[in-house]
């Protein structure tokens, strides 16, 4: 079990101003600084003692340029000369006055007076957290006096990359809160916290324990997490929270979320932009879950023949959704092609045509007659509300082209009424995809495992997505770095069939070199979609021990 590692800061204000990464970095710099200074002083004293025994040597005997950080840390270095062995409030004014942040704005006496407001005893000991609080207090006074020009004056405490301020979309937040309130309102553990108020930070506060995110993942892809593994006590300690967030991130990665820039500590701290991004991905996966031929065989109506069916099976869900939308728009006589969920939907015309085709009983000519995009968006949502499809967007979201919310809106329309016929001669292609229960379980197991490896490609269906050989090459390179010769590999999309065979032949060749049992297996078997042989490949990879690295150039180097 991994333990909680961090700098404990009890003041909520400090928690919002400094991340754990920044606090740990600052603390480590402090420790290193003191060690270095003490070593330098000791060495200087030793040299001076040899040169002139008994001569007094000051710490400043070693002359070096001081940084802004050096000056502030000297407040702790003073403790080496204090009889009490600690730093007091009275030690800070002369040090703070030297900082560029306050130079010319606050004098030593003013700083002393400000510090005296919060501490009546200037001999009171000050610790790491108290120093941070004192600095922020002084910074606020200086900023109020000088205006906004000092707003980045704490850059010596923070790395330049951490001074960015992230914003979140309140409409996206409100939509996701509505989604959570709807799908988790009957959950035995969460129902006492729901419904959440979208106008507050209740969503981010509730997510800090990790339970909400784990439950949301199970709603998106049922059975991903064994809920017995979730810590659901009334009050969780830091280790239990960390376990929940580790479980959440690993599971999110397995179902296809991108979590490379999110850590457990970000979730514990409730970093709003990261939480909202993760929740957005989870909800997107849930809304697009039915956009495949296995769950919605009627999608075969979108294609002409078996070759197109194969191509459709290889498309990611959002591309299938666009294909479906354009298919329905073509029926209505809409001449434009929708290629995205943002700019192409801003004027609302595509929505108006789509709803008129899917729900002609609610259709009206007024939607298309109006010239004002905002009015048209309002009419579109009024029509969608009659189909119970208004959860995710507002007129403003449509006009501004919110990609995430437009995608969610179109996906909801698809779920409510897709307008596809069940009476189609081509539906036999989709029916042929039905698998026995054992094969489906194995496919799901290996799909989750491959996605958890963190490779660039995301697997929607093992049987279809590995047929180009590229995914298996990525997996081989991950478990045995350097084993793949990327110069001989072709990256999808691949039009020429022999290129797929080349990729799969390399997969078989590497497998044999790694002593996998691949008797009577050829690259063409993978290209042809032989399910038994395809399932055998990831099974061998999954069960294999960690393999040695090879000196072959990596894929990233070749791409550069």
C-alpha positions in Angstrom: 0.0 0.0 0.0 1.4 3.4 -1.0 1.4 6.0 1.8 0.6 9.7 1.7 3.7 11.8 1.0 3.4 15.6 1.3 3.9 18.7 3.3 0.9 19.2 5.7 -0.4 22.7 5.6 -3.4 23.4 7.9 -4.3 26.8 6.6 -6.9 26.6 3.8 -5.5 29.8 2.3 -2.1 28.3 1.9 -3.6 25.1 0.5 -5.2 27.2 -2.3 -2.0 29.3 -3.0 0.6 26.5 -3.0 0.3 23.0 -4.4 2.0 20.0 -2.7 4.6 19.9 -5.5 5.5 23.5 -4.8 5.6 23.0 -1.0 7.7 19.9 -1.3 10.1 21.6 -3.7 10.3 24.6 -1.3 11.0 22.5 1.7 13.6 20.4 -0.1 15.3 23.6 -1.3 15.3 24.9 2.2 16.9 21.8 3.6 19.5 21.7 0.8 20.2 25.4 1.3 20.9 25.1 5.0 23.1 22.1 4.5 25.1 23.8 1.8 25.5 27.1 3.8 26.6 25.2 6.9 29.1 23.2 4.9 30.4 26.3 3.2 30.8 28.1 6.5 32.4 25.1 8.2 34.9 24.8 5.3 35.7 28.5 5.4 36.3 28.5 9.1 38.6 25.5 8.8 40.7 27.2 6.1 40.9 30.4 8.1 41.8 28.5 11.2 44.7 26.8 9.4 45.9 30.1 7.8 45.5 32.2 11.0 44.6 30.3 14.2 42.2 32.1 16.4 41.1 34.6 13.8 37.4 35.3 13.7 35.7 34.2 10.5 32.3 35.3 9.5 29.8 33.3 7.5 30.2 35.9 4.7 33.8 35.0 4.1 32.6 33.1 1.0 31.4 35.7 -1.5 28.8 34.6 -3.9 25.9 36.2 -5.7 22.6 35.8 -3.7 19.4 35.0 -5.4 16.0 36.2 -4.3 15.4 32.7 -2.8 18.8 32.9 -0.9 17.8 36.1 0.7 14.5 34.8 2.1 16.0 31.5 3.3 18.6 33.5 5.3 15.8 34.1 7.8 16.2 30.5 8.8 20.0 30.6 8.5 20.0 33.1 11.3 18.9 30.3 13.6 22.5 29.1 13.5 23.5 32.3 15.3 20.5 32.6 17.6 20.9 31.4 21.2 17.5 29.9 21.1 18.3 28.0 17.9 15.0 29.1 16.2 13.8 31.8 13.9 11.5 34.5 15.4 9.0 37.0 14.0 11.5 39.7 14.7 14.1 38.1 12.4 11.9 38.6 9.4 11.6 42.4 8.8 15.2 43.1 7.8 15.2 40.1 5.5 11.8 40.8 3.9 12.8 44.5 3.3 15.6 43.3 1.0 13.2 41.5 -1.3 12.5 43.0 -4.7 8.8 42.3 -4.2 8.7 44.8 -1.3 11.7 47.1 -2.1 10.5 50.7 -2.3 7.0 49.7 -1.3 7.4 48.5 2.3 10.1 49.6 4.7 11.5 47.5 7.5 9.4 49.4 10.1 6.3 49.0 8.1 6.9 45.3 7.7 7.5 45.0 11.4 4.2 46.8 12.1 2.3 44.6 9.7 3.7 41.4 11.2 2.9 42.9 14.7 -0.8 42.9 13.8 -0.9 39.2 13.7 1.8 38.5 16.3 2.1 40.6 19.5 5.3 39.0 20.5 8.2 39.6 18.1 10.2 36.9 19.9 7.6 34.3 18.9 9.1 31.4 17.0 8.0 31.1 13.4 7.9 27.9 11.4 7.7 27.1 7.7 3.9 27.5 7.4 3.9 30.8 9.4 6.6 32.2 7.1 4.5 31.4 4.0 1.4 33.0 5.7 3.5 36.1 6.6 4.8 36.5 3.1 1.4 36.3 1.5 0.1 38.8 4.0 2.8 41.3 3.1 2.4 40.6 -0.6 -1.3 41.5 -0.4 -0.5 44.8 1.4 2.1 45.7 -1.3 -0.2 44.8 -4.1 -3.0 46.9 -2.7 -0.7 49.8 -2.5 0.9 49.5 -5.9 -1.8 48.0 -8.0 -1.5 44.9 -10.2 2.2 45.3 -11.2 3.3 43.1 -8.3 0.9 40.2 -9.0 3.7 37.9 -10.0 6.1 38.9 -7.2 6.0 35.5 -5.6 7.7 33.9 -8.6 10.7 33.1 -6.5 8.5 30.7 -4.5 6.9 29.1 -7.5 8.3 27.8 -10.7 7.4 29.8 -13.8 5.2 27.1 -15.1 3.0 27.1 -12.0 2.0 30.7 -12.1 -0.6 29.9 -14.8 -4.2 30.3 -13.7 -6.7 27.8 -15.1 -10.3 28.6 -15.7 -13.2 26.3 -15.9 -16.5 26.5 -17.8 -19.3 27.0 -15.4 -21.8 25.7 -18.0 -19.8 22.5 -18.4 -19.6 22.2 -14.6 -23.4 22.6 -14.4 -24.0 20.0 -17.1 -21.7 17.5 -15.4 -23.3 18.1 -12.0 -26.8 17.5 -13.6 -25.4 14.3 -15.1 -24.1 13.1 -11.7 -27.3 14.0 -9.9 -29.3 12.0 -12.4 -27.2 8.9 -12.6 -26.0 8.6 -9.0 -29.0 9.8 -7.1 -29.9 6.3 -5.9 -26.4 5.3 -5.0 -26.4 3.9 -1.4 -23.3 5.9 -0.3 -23.7 9.1 -2.4 -27.4 9.8 -2.1 -26.9 11.6 1.2 -24.7 14.1 -0.6 -26.9 14.5 -3.7 -28.2 16.5 -5.5 -25.1 18.7 -5.8 -25.5 22.5 -6.3 -23.8 23.6 -9.5 -23.3 27.1 -8.2 -21.0 26.0 -5.4 -17.8 23.9 -5.2 -19.7 20.9 -3.8 -18.6 18.8 -6.8 -14.9 19.3 -6.2 -15.3 18.9 -2.4 -17.1 15.6 -2.8 -14.5 14.4 -5.3 -11.7 14.8 -2.9 -12.3 11.4 -1.2 -12.3 9.6 -4.6 -15.6 7.8 -4.0 -17.5 9.9 -6.5 -15.0 9.3 -9.4 -14.9 5.6 -8.8 -18.7 5.4 -8.8 -18.9 7.5 -12.0 -16.4 5.2 -13.7 -18.6 2.2 -12.9 -21.7 4.1 -14.3 -19.7 4.8 -17.5 -18.4 1.2 -17.9 -20.2 -1.1 -15.5 -18.1 -3.6 -13.7 -14.8 -1.7 -14.1 -14.2 -1.4 -10.3 -15.1 -3.9 -7.7 -16.9 -1.5 -5.3 -15.7 -3.5 -2.3 -12.3 -2.1 -3.0 -13.5 1.5 -2.5 -13.0 3.1 0.9 -16.4 4.5 1.8 -16.1 5.4 5.5 -17.6 8.6 6.7 -14.1 10.1 7.3 -11.1 8.8 5.4 -7.5 9.2 6.4 -4.9 10.4 3.8 -3.8 6.8 3.0 -7.4 5.7 2.3 -8.0 8.7 0.1 -4.8 7.9 -1.8 -5.9 4.3 -2.3 -9.3 5.6 -3.7 -7.6 8.0 -6.1 -5.0 5.4 -7.2 -7.8 3.0 -8.0 -9.7 5.8 -9.8 -6.8 6.8 -12.0 -5.8 3.3 -12.9 -9.4 2.5 -13.8 -9.9 5.7 -15.8 -6.8 4.9 -17.8 -8.1 1.4 -18.5 -11.4 2.6 -19.9 -9.7 5.1 -22.2 -9.2 8.4 -20.2 -6.0 10.4 -20.7 -4.6 10.9 -17.2 -0.9 11.6 -17.9 -1.0 15.1 -16.3 -3.1 14.1 -13.3 -1.8 12.7 -10.0 -3.5 11.4 -6.9 -2.4 14.6 -5.0 -4.2 16.8 -7.6 -7.4 14.9 -6.8 -6.9 15.1 -3.1 -6.5 18.9 -3.4 -9.6 19.1 -5.6 -7.8 20.9 -8.5 -10.9 22.0 -10.3 -9.7 22.1 -13.9 -8.1 18.7 -13.7 -11.2 17.2 -12.0 -13.5 18.7 -14.5 -11.4 17.4 -17.4 -11.4 13.9 -16.0 -15.1 13.9 -15.3 -15.7 15.2 -18.8 -13.8 12.2 -20.3 -15.6 9.7 -18.1 -19.1 11.1 -19.1 -18.0 11.2 -22.8 -17.1 7.5 -22.6 -20.5 6.7 -21.1 -22.5 8.7 -23.7 -20.6 7.1 -26.6 -20.8 3.6 -25.3 -23.6 2.5 -27.7 -21.9 3.8 -30.8 -20.7 0.4 -32.0 -22.2 -2.3 -34.1 -22.3 -4.8 -31.3 -24.6 -2.7 -29.1 -26.4 -0.9 -32.0 -26.4 -3.2 -35.0 -28.7 -0.7 -36.8 -25.6 1.4 -37.4 -24.9 -0.9 -40.4 -27.4 1.3 -42.3 -24.7 4.0 -42.5 -22.6 1.9 -44.9 -23.1 0.3 -48.3 -21.2 -3.1 -48.2 -19.1 -5.4 -46.1 -15.9 -3.4 -46.8 -17.5 -0.3 -45.4 -18.7 -2.2 -42.4 -15.1 -3.2 -41.6 -14.1 0.5 -41.9 -17.0 1.5 -39.7 -16.0 -1.0 -37.0 -12.5 0.6 -36.9 -13.8 4.2 -36.3 -13.6 5.8 -32.9 -17.1 6.5 -31.4 -17.1 10.2 -31.9 -16.4 9.7 -35.7 -19.2 7.2 -35.8 -21.5 9.8 -34.2 -20.5 12.4 -36.8 -21.1 9.8 -39.6 -24.6 9.1 -38.1 -25.3 12.8 -37.9 -24.3 13.5 -41.5 -26.4 10.4 -42.6 -29.5 11.9 -41.0 -28.8 15.4 -42.3 -28.5 14.1 -45.8 -32.1 12.8 -45.5 -33.3 16.3 -44.7 -31.5 17.8 -47.7 -28.9 19.7 -45.6 -26.1 20.4 -48.0 -23.2 21.1 -45.6 -21.0 18.4 -44.1 -20.5 18.5 -40.3 -16.9 17.7 -39.5 -16.7 18.8 -35.8 -18.8 19.5 -32.8 -17.8 23.2 -32.5 -17.8 25.7 -35.4 -20.0 23.6 -37.7 -22.9 23.7 -35.2 -22.7 27.3 -34.0 -25.5 28.6 -36.3 -27.9 25.9 -35.1 -29.0 25.0 -38.6 -27.6 21.5 -38.5 -29.5 20.9 -35.2 -32.7 22.2 -36.7 -32.5 19.8 -39.7 -31.5 16.9 -37.5 -34.4 17.3 -35.1 -36.9 17.8 -37.9 -35.8 14.4 -39.4 -35.8 12.5 -36.1 -38.9 14.0 -34.5 -41.1 15.5 -37.3 -44.0 15.5 -35.0 -42.3 18.3 -33.0 -40.8 20.0 -36.1 -41.5 23.7 -37.0 -40.4 25.9 -39.8 -39.8 28.8 -37.4 -36.5 27.3 -36.3 -35.0 27.6 -39.8 -36.7 30.9 -40.6 -35.1 32.8 -37.8 -31.8 34.5 -38.7 -30.6 35.1 -35.1 -28.4 32.2 -34.0 -29.3 32.6 -30.3 -33.0 32.6 -31.1 -32.5 29.5 -33.3 -30.6 27.8 -30.5 -33.4 28.5 -28.1 -36.0 27.0 -30.5 -33.7 23.9 -31.1 -33.6 23.3 -27.3 -37.3 23.8 -27.0 -37.8 21.1 -29.6 -35.1 18.8 -28.0 -36.8 19.2 -24.6 -39.9 17.5 -26.0 -37.6 14.5 -26.7 -36.1 14.8 -23.2 -32.7 15.9 -24.6 -31.9 19.2 -22.9 -29.6 18.1 -20.1 -26.2 19.1 -21.5 -26.4 22.4 -23.4 -27.7 26.0 -23.2 -28.3 28.3 -26.2 -25.0 30.1 -25.3 -23.1 26.7 -25.5 -24.4 26.1 -29.0 -23.6 29.7 -30.2 -20.1 29.6 -28.7 -19.4 26.1 -30.1 -18.6 24.2 -26.9 -17.1 21.0 -28.2 -17.6 18.8 -25.1 -21.2 19.9 -24.5 -22.2 19.7 -28.2 -20.8 16.2 -28.4 -22.8 15.2 -25.3 -26.0 16.8 -26.7 -25.7 14.9 -30.0 -24.9 11.7 -28.2 -28.0 12.2 -26.0 -30.1 12.7 -29.1 -28.7 9.5 -30.6 -29.6 7.6 -27.4 -33.1 8.9 -27.3 -33.9 8.5 -31.0 -31.3 7.4 -33.6 -33.7 7.2 -36.5 -32.1 4.0 -37.9 -34.2 1.2 -39.3 -34.1 -2.4 -38.0 -35.3 -3.7 -41.3 -32.1 -3.7 -43.4 -30.5 -6.5 -45.5 -27.1 -5.5 -44.3 -27.9 -6.0 -40.6 -26.6 -9.6 -41.0 -23.1 -8.2 -41.0 -23.6 -6.7 -37.5 -25.4 -9.9 -36.3 -22.3 -11.9 -37.3 -20.3 -10.0 -34.6 -22.1 -11.7 -31.7 -19.6 -13.6 -29.5 -20.0 -16.2 -26.9 -19.8 -15.1 -23.2 -16.3 -16.5 -22.7 -14.8 -14.7 -25.7 -16.4 -11.4 -24.7 -15.0 -11.7 -21.2 -11.5 -12.4 -22.5 -11.7 -9.6 -25.1 -12.8 -7.1 -22.4 -10.0 -8.3 -20.0 -7.3 -7.8 -22.6 -8.8 -4.5 -23.8 -8.6 -3.1 -20.3 -5.1 -4.4 -19.8 -3.8 -3.0 -23.1 -5.4 0.4 -22.4 -3.9 0.5 -18.9 -0.4 0.2 -20.4 -0.5 3.9 -21.5 0.3 3.3 -25.2 -0.7 6.0 -27.7 -3.5 4.1 -29.3 -6.8 3.5 -27.5 -8.5 0.1 -27.9 -12.3 0.1 -28.5 -12.4 -3.5 -29.7 -9.4 -5.9 -29.5 -10.5 -8.0 -32.5 -10.8 -5.0 -34.8 -8.2 -2.6 -33.5 -5.2 -5.0 -33.6 -5.7 -6.1 -37.2 -3.3 -3.5 -38.5 -0.6 -4.8 -36.2 0.3 -1.4 -34.9 -1.3 -1.7 -31.5 0.4 -5.1 -30.9 3.8 -3.5 -31.8 3.1 -0.7 -29.3 2.4 -3.3 -26.6 5.5 -5.2 -27.5 7.6 -2.1 -27.3 6.1 -1.3 -23.9 6.8 -4.7 -22.3 10.1 -5.1 -24.1 11.5 -1.7 -24.9 13.5 -1.5 -28.1 12.3 -4.9 -29.5 10.3 -3.2 -32.3 12.0 -1.9 -35.5 9.8 1.1 -36.1 11.5 1.8 -39.5 9.8 -1.3 -40.8 6.4 -0.4 -39.3 3.5 1.5 -40.9 1.2 3.7 -38.7 -2.5 3.7 -39.3 -4.6 4.6 -41.2 -3.3 1.9 -43.6 -4.8 1.7 -47.0 -2.6 -1.1 -48.5 -3.4 -4.6 -47.0 0.2 -5.8 -47.4 1.4 -3.0 -45.0 -0.9 -4.5 -42.4 0.6 -7.9 -43.1 4.1 -6.5 -42.7 3.2 -5.1 -39.3 1.7 -8.4 -38.1 4.6 -10.4 -39.5 6.9 -8.3 -37.3 4.6 -9.0 -34.3 4.9 -12.7 -34.9 8.7 -12.5 -35.5 9.2 -10.5 -32.2 6.9 -12.9 -30.4 9.0 -15.9 -31.4 12.2 -14.1 -30.4 10.7 -13.6 -27.0 10.0 -17.4 -26.8 6.2 -17.1 -27.1 4.4 -20.2 -28.3 3.3 -19.2 -31.9 3.1 -22.5 -33.7 1.4 -22.2 -37.1 0.6 -18.5 -36.5 1.3 -16.0 -39.4 0.8 -12.3 -39.6 -2.1 -12.7 -42.1 -4.1 -14.6 -39.4 -4.1 -11.4 -37.3 -5.0 -9.3 -40.3 -7.9 -11.6 -41.2 -9.3 -11.3 -37.6 -8.9 -14.9 -36.4 -10.3 -14.4 -32.9 -8.7 -17.4 -31.2 -5.2 -16.4 -32.5 -5.7 -12.8 -31.7 -6.7 -13.5 -28.1 -3.6 -15.7 -27.8 -1.3 -12.9 -28.5 -2.3 -10.6 -25.6 -2.6 -13.6 -23.3 1.1 -14.4 -23.9 2.1 -10.7 -23.5 0.0 -10.4 -20.3 1.6 -13.5 -18.7 5.1 -12.8 -19.8 7.6 -11.5 -17.2 9.4 -8.1 -17.6 11.7 -8.4 -20.6 15.1 -6.9 -21.2 15.5 -3.7 -23.2 16.9 -3.8 -26.8 19.1 -1.2 -28.4 16.7 -0.6 -31.3 15.9 3.1 -31.8 12.6 4.1 -30.1 9.5 5.2 -32.0 9.7 8.8 -30.7 13.3 9.2 -32.0 12.2 8.0 -35.4 9.2 10.3 -35.5 11.5 13.2 -34.7 
